């Protein structure tokens, strides 16, 4: 689990199907994997808790 506090786009890899997906680091909604619908991130008071593997933070 990694917490992201700033509003950045993050490339994450789904831990289930290895799909790579770019998500918003400060998402206000649950973000699901587009391939297998596993939860990749969910909001926790303004921050996103990332469930997958963070590959890259895009500035
Ligand atoms: Zn997946």
PDB file of the backbone (N, CA, C, O) and the ligand in Angstrom, with CONECT records:
HET     ZN  A 101       1
ATOM      1  N   UNK A   1       0.832  -1.198   0.000  1.00  0.00           N
ATOM      2  CA  UNK A   1       0.000   0.000   0.000  1.00  0.00           C
ATOM      3  C   UNK A   1       0.873   1.258   0.000  1.00  0.00           C
ATOM      4  O   UNK A   1       1.803   1.388   0.797  1.00  0.00           O
ATOM      5  N   UNK A   2       0.560   2.154  -0.888  1.00  0.00           N
ATOM      6  CA  UNK A   2       1.283   3.409  -0.919  1.00  0.00           C
ATOM      7  C   UNK A   2       0.268   4.537  -0.961  1.00  0.00           C
ATOM      8  O   UNK A   2      -0.734   4.467  -1.672  1.00  0.00           O
ATOM      9  N   UNK A   3       0.535   5.548  -0.210  1.00  0.00           N
ATOM     10  CA  UNK A   3      -0.361   6.701  -0.213  1.00  0.00           C
ATOM     11  C   UNK A   3       0.223   7.806  -1.082  1.00  0.00           C
ATOM     12  O   UNK A   3       1.425   8.069  -1.066  1.00  0.00           O
ATOM     13  N   UNK A   4      -0.644   8.431  -1.824  1.00  0.00           N
ATOM     14  CA  UNK A   4      -0.237   9.516  -2.701  1.00  0.00           C
ATOM     15  C   UNK A   4      -0.986  10.757  -2.265  1.00  0.00           C
ATOM     16  O   UNK A   4      -2.216  10.773  -2.219  1.00  0.00           O
ATOM     17  N   UNK A   5      -0.245  11.783  -1.950  1.00  0.00           N
ATOM     18  CA  UNK A   5      -0.878  12.961  -1.365  1.00  0.00           C
ATOM     19  C   UNK A   5      -1.076  14.087  -2.358  1.00  0.00           C
ATOM     20  O   UNK A   5      -1.904  14.967  -2.127  1.00  0.00           O
ATOM     21  N   UNK A   6      -0.342  14.083  -3.447  1.00  0.00           N
ATOM     22  CA  UNK A   6      -0.443  15.182  -4.389  1.00  0.00           C
ATOM     23  C   UNK A   6      -1.284  14.793  -5.590  1.00  0.00           C
ATOM     24  O   UNK A   6      -1.481  13.616  -5.891  1.00  0.00           O
ATOM     25  N   UNK A   7      -1.764  15.807  -6.252  1.00  0.00           N
ATOM     26  CA  UNK A   7      -2.634  15.584  -7.395  1.00  0.00           C
ATOM     27  C   UNK A   7      -1.807  15.308  -8.638  1.00  0.00           C
ATOM     28  O   UNK A   7      -1.490  16.214  -9.409  1.00  0.00           O
ATOM     29  N   UNK A   8      -1.477  14.085  -8.811  1.00  0.00           N
ATOM     30  CA  UNK A   8      -0.672  13.705  -9.955  1.00  0.00           C
ATOM     31  C   UNK A   8      -1.296  12.478 -10.606  1.00  0.00           C
ATOM     32  O   UNK A   8      -2.108  11.764 -10.017  1.00  0.00           O
ATOM     33  N   UNK A   9      -0.880  12.274 -11.838  1.00  0.00           N
ATOM     34  CA  UNK A   9      -1.277  11.038 -12.487  1.00  0.00           C
ATOM     35  C   UNK A   9      -0.247   9.964 -12.163  1.00  0.00           C
ATOM     36  O   UNK A   9       0.955  10.226 -12.109  1.00  0.00           O
ATOM     37  N   UNK A  10      -0.727   8.800 -11.958  1.00  0.00           N
ATOM     38  CA  UNK A  10       0.126   7.702 -11.524  1.00  0.00           C
ATOM     39  C   UNK A  10      -0.124   6.510 -12.432  1.00  0.00           C
ATOM     40  O   UNK A  10      -1.264   6.172 -12.751  1.00  0.00           O
ATOM     41  N   UNK A  11       0.961   5.889 -12.835  1.00  0.00           N
ATOM     42  CA  UNK A  11       0.822   4.643 -13.587  1.00  0.00           C
ATOM     43  C   UNK A  11       0.904   3.491 -12.603  1.00  0.00           C
ATOM     44  O   UNK A  11       1.896   3.332 -11.891  1.00  0.00           O
ATOM     45  N   UNK A  12      -0.123   2.710 -12.574  1.00  0.00           N
ATOM     46  CA  UNK A  12      -0.161   1.579 -11.649  1.00  0.00           C
ATOM     47  C   UNK A  12      -0.329   0.281 -12.429  1.00  0.00           C
ATOM     48  O   UNK A  12      -0.848   0.265 -13.545  1.00  0.00           O
ATOM     49  N   UNK A  13       0.115  -0.783 -11.824  1.00  0.00           N
ATOM     50  CA  UNK A  13      -0.078  -2.107 -12.420  1.00  0.00           C
ATOM     51  C   UNK A  13      -1.019  -2.881 -11.523  1.00  0.00           C
ATOM     52  O   UNK A  13      -0.808  -2.999 -10.316  1.00  0.00           O
ATOM     53  N   UNK A  14      -2.048  -3.399 -12.133  1.00  0.00           N
ATOM     54  CA  UNK A  14      -3.005  -4.219 -11.407  1.00  0.00           C
ATOM     55  C   UNK A  14      -2.294  -5.457 -10.851  1.00  0.00           C
ATOM     56  O   UNK A  14      -1.574  -6.148 -11.571  1.00  0.00           O
ATOM     57  N   UNK A  15      -2.506  -5.721  -9.573  1.00  0.00           N
ATOM     58  CA  UNK A  15      -1.826  -6.859  -8.948  1.00  0.00           C
ATOM     59  C   UNK A  15      -2.448  -8.188  -9.358  1.00  0.00           C
ATOM     60  O   UNK A  15      -1.881  -9.253  -9.112  1.00  0.00           O
ATOM     61  N   UNK A  16      -3.597  -8.118  -9.973  1.00  0.00           N
ATOM     62  CA  UNK A  16      -4.292  -9.350 -10.351  1.00  0.00           C
ATOM     63  C   UNK A  16      -4.009  -9.756 -11.795  1.00  0.00           C
ATOM     64  O   UNK A  16      -3.647 -10.901 -12.066  1.00  0.00           O
ATOM     65  N   UNK A  17      -4.180  -8.799 -12.728  1.00  0.00           N
ATOM     66  CA  UNK A  17      -4.060  -9.169 -14.142  1.00  0.00           C
ATOM     67  C   UNK A  17      -2.870  -8.501 -14.832  1.00  0.00           C
ATOM     68  O   UNK A  17      -2.638  -8.729 -16.019  1.00  0.00           O
ATOM     69  N   UNK A  18      -2.105  -7.670 -14.093  1.00  0.00           N
ATOM     70  CA  UNK A  18      -0.902  -7.010 -14.609  1.00  0.00           C
ATOM     71  C   UNK A  18      -1.194  -5.935 -15.634  1.00  0.00           C
ATOM     72  O   UNK A  18      -0.279  -5.444 -16.295  1.00  0.00           O
ATOM     73  N   UNK A  19      -2.439  -5.566 -15.774  1.00  0.00           N
ATOM     74  CA  UNK A  19      -2.771  -4.445 -16.639  1.00  0.00           C
ATOM     75  C   UNK A  19      -2.144  -3.170 -16.088  1.00  0.00           C
ATOM     76  O   UNK A  19      -2.181  -2.920 -14.883  1.00  0.00           O
ATOM     77  N   UNK A  20      -1.562  -2.360 -16.988  1.00  0.00           N
ATOM     78  CA  UNK A  20      -1.019  -1.072 -16.576  1.00  0.00           C
ATOM     79  C   UNK A  20      -2.011   0.017 -16.939  1.00  0.00           C
ATOM     80  O   UNK A  20      -2.527   0.061 -18.056  1.00  0.00           O
ATOM     81  N   UNK A  21      -2.266   0.885 -15.992  1.00  0.00           N
ATOM     82  CA  UNK A  21      -3.319   1.876 -16.159  1.00  0.00           C
ATOM     83  C   UNK A  21      -2.881   3.168 -15.507  1.00  0.00           C
ATOM     84  O   UNK A  21      -2.252   3.158 -14.449  1.00  0.00           O
ATOM     85  N   UNK A  22      -3.213   4.281 -16.140  1.00  0.00           N
ATOM     86  CA  UNK A  22      -2.880   5.584 -15.569  1.00  0.00           C
ATOM     87  C   UNK A  22      -4.111   6.116 -14.845  1.00  0.00           C
ATOM     88  O   UNK A  22      -5.193   6.226 -15.421  1.00  0.00           O
ATOM     89  N   UNK A  23      -3.923   6.439 -13.587  1.00  0.00           N
ATOM     90  CA  UNK A  23      -5.041   6.939 -12.782  1.00  0.00           C
ATOM     91  C   UNK A  23      -4.646   8.275 -12.169  1.00  0.00           C
ATOM     92  O   UNK A  23      -3.469   8.636 -12.138  1.00  0.00           O
ATOM     93  N   UNK A  24      -5.625   8.986 -11.694  1.00  0.00           N
ATOM     94  CA  UNK A  24      -5.389  10.257 -11.034  1.00  0.00           C
ATOM     95  C   UNK A  24      -5.093  10.001  -9.559  1.00  0.00           C
ATOM     96  O   UNK A  24      -5.836   9.291  -8.882  1.00  0.00           O
ATOM     97  N   UNK A  25      -4.004  10.582  -9.071  1.00  0.00           N
ATOM     98  CA  UNK A  25      -3.566  10.307  -7.709  1.00  0.00           C
ATOM     99  C   UNK A  25      -4.464  10.865  -6.630  1.00  0.00           C
ATOM    100  O   UNK A  25      -4.354  10.486  -5.464  1.00  0.00           O
ATOM    101  N   UNK A  26      -5.341  11.752  -7.008  1.00  0.00           N
ATOM    102  CA  UNK A  26      -6.216  12.369  -6.022  1.00  0.00           C
ATOM    103  C   UNK A  26      -7.679  12.102  -6.372  1.00  0.00           C
ATOM    104  O   UNK A  26      -8.542  12.965  -6.210  1.00  0.00           O
ATOM    105  N   UNK A  27      -7.928  10.916  -6.843  1.00  0.00           N
ATOM    106  CA  UNK A  27      -9.258  10.570  -7.305  1.00  0.00           C
ATOM    107  C   UNK A  27     -10.268  10.627  -6.162  1.00  0.00           C
ATOM    108  O   UNK A  27      -9.967  10.260  -5.026  1.00  0.00           O
ATOM    109  N   UNK A  28     -11.473  11.095  -6.488  1.00  0.00           N
ATOM    110  CA  UNK A  28     -12.522  11.154  -5.477  1.00  0.00           C
ATOM    111  C   UNK A  28     -13.442   9.948  -5.564  1.00  0.00           C
ATOM    112  O   UNK A  28     -14.363   9.798  -4.762  1.00  0.00           O
ATOM    113  N   UNK A  29     -13.191   9.111  -6.521  1.00  0.00           N
ATOM    114  CA  UNK A  29     -13.982   7.898  -6.665  1.00  0.00           C
ATOM    115  C   UNK A  29     -13.074   6.677  -6.647  1.00  0.00           C
ATOM    116  O   UNK A  29     -11.868   6.775  -6.872  1.00  0.00           O
ATOM    117  N   UNK A  30     -13.669   5.546  -6.378  1.00  0.00           N
ATOM    118  CA  UNK A  30     -12.939   4.295  -6.488  1.00  0.00           C
ATOM    119  C   UNK A  30     -12.538   4.090  -7.943  1.00  0.00           C
ATOM    120  O   UNK A  30     -13.340   4.294  -8.854  1.00  0.00           O
ATOM    121  N   UNK A  31     -11.298   3.688  -8.150  1.00  0.00           N
ATOM    122  CA  UNK A  31     -10.810   3.422  -9.502  1.00  0.00           C
ATOM    123  C   UNK A  31     -10.664   1.916  -9.670  1.00  0.00           C
ATOM    124  O   UNK A  31     -10.004   1.245  -8.875  1.00  0.00           O
ATOM    125  N   UNK A  32     -11.285   1.406 -10.709  1.00  0.00           N
ATOM    126  CA  UNK A  32     -11.244  -0.028 -10.960  1.00  0.00           C
ATOM    127  C   UNK A  32     -10.374  -0.329 -12.167  1.00  0.00           C
ATOM    128  O   UNK A  32     -10.283   0.473 -13.097  1.00  0.00           O
ATOM    129  N   UNK A  33      -9.746  -1.474 -12.146  1.00  0.00           N
ATOM    130  CA  UNK A  33      -9.012  -1.958 -13.300  1.00  0.00           C
ATOM    131  C   UNK A  33      -9.968  -2.115 -14.481  1.00  0.00           C
ATOM    132  O   UNK A  33     -11.055  -2.677 -14.347  1.00  0.00           O
ATOM    133  N   UNK A  34      -9.543  -1.609 -15.643  1.00  0.00           N
ATOM    134  CA  UNK A  34     -10.416  -1.670 -16.815  1.00  0.00           C
ATOM    135  C   UNK A  34     -10.513  -3.084 -17.375  1.00  0.00           C
ATOM    136  O   UNK A  34     -11.427  -3.390 -18.140  1.00  0.00           O
ATOM    137  N   UNK A  35      -9.592  -3.927 -17.004  1.00  0.00           N
ATOM    138  CA  UNK A  35      -9.567  -5.286 -17.544  1.00  0.00           C
ATOM    139  C   UNK A  35     -10.328  -6.254 -16.639  1.00  0.00           C
ATOM    140  O   UNK A  35     -11.202  -6.990 -17.098  1.00  0.00           O
ATOM    141  N   UNK A  36      -9.990  -6.247 -15.361  1.00  0.00           N
ATOM    142  CA  UNK A  36     -10.563  -7.272 -14.482  1.00  0.00           C
ATOM    143  C   UNK A  36     -11.436  -6.686 -13.369  1.00  0.00           C
ATOM    144  O   UNK A  36     -12.005  -7.429 -12.570  1.00  0.00           O
ATOM    145  N   UNK A  37     -11.539  -5.367 -13.317  1.00  0.00           N
ATOM    146  CA  UNK A  37     -12.408  -4.680 -12.361  1.00  0.00           C
ATOM    147  C   UNK A  37     -11.945  -4.791 -10.917  1.00  0.00           C
ATOM    148  O   UNK A  37     -12.717  -4.535  -9.993  1.00  0.00           O
ATOM    149  N   UNK A  38     -10.696  -5.170 -10.723  1.00  0.00           N
ATOM    150  CA  UNK A  38     -10.148  -5.113  -9.378  1.00  0.00           C
ATOM    151  C   UNK A  38      -9.964  -3.655  -8.964  1.00  0.00           C
ATOM    152  O   UNK A  38      -9.657  -2.802  -9.796  1.00  0.00           O
ATOM    153  N   UNK A  39     -10.151  -3.375  -7.688  1.00  0.00           N
ATOM    154  CA  UNK A  39      -9.980  -2.021  -7.199  1.00  0.00           C
ATOM    155  C   UNK A  39      -8.501  -1.630  -7.217  1.00  0.00           C
ATOM    156  O   UNK A  39      -7.663  -2.307  -6.622  1.00  0.00           O
ATOM    157  N   UNK A  40      -8.195  -0.530  -7.908  1.00  0.00           N
ATOM    158  CA  UNK A  40      -6.811  -0.052  -7.976  1.00  0.00           C
ATOM    159  C   UNK A  40      -6.547   1.060  -6.975  1.00  0.00           C
ATOM    160  O   UNK A  40      -5.434   1.189  -6.464  1.00  0.00           O
ATOM    161  N   UNK A  41      -7.549   1.850  -6.699  1.00  0.00           N
ATOM    162  CA  UNK A  41      -7.389   2.960  -5.767  1.00  0.00           C
ATOM    163  C   UNK A  41      -8.748   3.335  -5.206  1.00  0.00           C
ATOM    164  O   UNK A  41      -9.773   3.205  -5.874  1.00  0.00           O
ATOM    165  N   UNK A  42      -8.735   3.799  -3.973  1.00  0.00           N
ATOM    166  CA  UNK A  42      -9.964   4.359  -3.447  1.00  0.00           C
ATOM    167  C   UNK A  42      -9.640   5.567  -2.584  1.00  0.00           C
ATOM    168  O   UNK A  42      -8.569   5.635  -1.981  1.00  0.00           O
ATOM    169  N   UNK A  43     -10.566   6.522  -2.524  1.00  0.00           N
ATOM    170  CA  UNK A  43     -10.322   7.775  -1.821  1.00  0.00           C
ATOM    171  C   UNK A  43     -10.346   7.608  -0.309  1.00  0.00           C
ATOM    172  O   UNK A  43     -11.199   6.911   0.240  1.00  0.00           O
ATOM    173  N   UNK A  44      -9.401   8.255   0.349  1.00  0.00           N
ATOM    174  CA  UNK A  44      -9.373   8.255   1.809  1.00  0.00           C
ATOM    175  C   UNK A  44      -9.133   9.688   2.262  1.00  0.00           C
ATOM    176  O   UNK A  44      -7.995  10.068   2.538  1.00  0.00           O
ATOM    177  N   UNK A  45     -10.171  10.469   2.338  1.00  0.00           N
ATOM    178  CA  UNK A  45     -10.062  11.828   2.844  1.00  0.00           C
ATOM    179  C   UNK A  45      -9.181  12.724   2.016  1.00  0.00           C
ATOM    180  O   UNK A  45      -8.321  13.420   2.556  1.00  0.00           O
ATOM    181  N   UNK A  46      -9.380  12.721   0.701  1.00  0.00           N
ATOM    182  CA  UNK A  46      -8.631  13.608  -0.172  1.00  0.00           C
ATOM    183  C   UNK A  46      -7.415  12.956  -0.791  1.00  0.00           C
ATOM    184  O   UNK A  46      -6.884  13.464  -1.780  1.00  0.00           O
ATOM    185  N   UNK A  47      -6.965  11.861  -0.246  1.00  0.00           N
ATOM    186  CA  UNK A  47      -5.846  11.140  -0.847  1.00  0.00           C
ATOM    187  C   UNK A  47      -6.380   9.855  -1.455  1.00  0.00           C
ATOM    188  O   UNK A  47      -7.460   9.380  -1.102  1.00  0.00           O
ATOM    189  N   UNK A  48      -5.618   9.314  -2.359  1.00  0.00           N
ATOM    190  CA  UNK A  48      -5.977   8.013  -2.893  1.00  0.00           C
ATOM    191  C   UNK A  48      -5.073   6.953  -2.294  1.00  0.00           C
ATOM    192  O   UNK A  48      -3.851   7.095  -2.263  1.00  0.00           O
ATOM    193  N   UNK A  49      -5.691   5.906  -1.828  1.00  0.00           N
ATOM    194  CA  UNK A  49      -4.899   4.760  -1.399  1.00  0.00           C
ATOM    195  C   UNK A  49      -4.778   3.812  -2.585  1.00  0.00           C
ATOM    196  O   UNK A  49      -5.777   3.333  -3.121  1.00  0.00           O
ATOM    197  N   UNK A  50      -3.550   3.554  -2.979  1.00  0.00           N
ATOM    198  CA  UNK A  50      -3.309   2.760  -4.172  1.00  0.00           C
ATOM    199  C   UNK A  50      -3.182   1.294  -3.781  1.00  0.00           C
ATOM    200  O   UNK A  50      -2.374   0.926  -2.928  1.00  0.00           O
ATOM    201  N   UNK A  51      -3.987   0.481  -4.417  1.00  0.00           N
ATOM    202  CA  UNK A  51      -3.961  -0.943  -4.107  1.00  0.00           C
ATOM    203  C   UNK A  51      -2.997  -1.708  -5.001  1.00  0.00           C
ATOM    204  O   UNK A  51      -2.454  -2.742  -4.611  1.00  0.00           O
ATOM    205  N   UNK A  52      -2.795  -1.187  -6.201  1.00  0.00           N
ATOM    206  CA  UNK A  52      -1.902  -1.865  -7.132  1.00  0.00           C
ATOM    207  C   UNK A  52      -0.468  -1.450  -6.905  1.00  0.00           C
ATOM    208  O   UNK A  52      -0.141  -0.807  -5.908  1.00  0.00           O
ATOM    209  N   UNK A  53       0.389  -1.826  -7.847  1.00  0.00           N
ATOM    210  CA  UNK A  53       1.808  -1.481  -7.782  1.00  0.00           C
ATOM    211  C   UNK A  53       2.033  -0.181  -8.532  1.00  0.00           C
ATOM    212  O   UNK A  53       1.677  -0.062  -9.704  1.00  0.00           O
ATOM    213  N   UNK A  54       2.629   0.802  -7.848  1.00  0.00           N
ATOM    214  CA  UNK A  54       2.903   2.086  -8.501  1.00  0.00           C
ATOM    215  C   UNK A  54       4.172   1.945  -9.340  1.00  0.00           C
ATOM    216  O   UNK A  54       5.249   1.662  -8.816  1.00  0.00           O
ATOM    217  N   UNK A  55       4.029   2.145 -10.640  1.00  0.00           N
ATOM    218  CA  UNK A  55       5.166   2.011 -11.541  1.00  0.00           C
ATOM    219  C   UNK A  55       5.856   3.350 -11.749  1.00  0.00           C
ATOM    220  O   UNK A  55       7.080   3.419 -11.856  1.00  0.00           O
ATOM    221  N   UNK A  56       5.068   4.400 -11.805  1.00  0.00           N
ATOM    222  CA  UNK A  56       5.614   5.694 -12.207  1.00  0.00           C
ATOM    223  C   UNK A  56       4.651   6.798 -11.767  1.00  0.00           C
ATOM    224  O   UNK A  56       3.432   6.654 -11.860  1.00  0.00           O
ATOM    225  N   UNK A  57       5.220   7.890 -11.292  1.00  0.00           N
ATOM    226  CA  UNK A  57       4.411   9.074 -11.001  1.00  0.00           C
ATOM    227  C   UNK A  57       4.680  10.091 -12.094  1.00  0.00           C
ATOM    228  O   UNK A  57       5.825  10.491 -12.308  1.00  0.00           O
ATOM    229  N   UNK A  58       3.643  10.505 -12.777  1.00  0.00           N
ATOM    230  CA  UNK A  58       3.793  11.405 -13.913  1.00  0.00           C
ATOM    231  C   UNK A  58       3.640  12.834 -13.421  1.00  0.00           C
ATOM    232  O   UNK A  58       2.605  13.200 -12.865  1.00  0.00           O
ATOM    233  N   UNK A  59       4.665  13.634 -13.626  1.00  0.00           N
ATOM    234  CA  UNK A  59       4.648  15.029 -13.159  1.00  0.00           C
ATOM    235  C   UNK A  59       3.717  15.876 -14.013  1.00  0.00           C
ATOM    236  O   UNK A  59       3.576  17.074 -13.769  1.00  0.00           O
TER     237      UNK A  59
HETATM  238 ZN    ZN A 101      -6.738  -6.076 -13.438  1.00  0.00          ZN
END
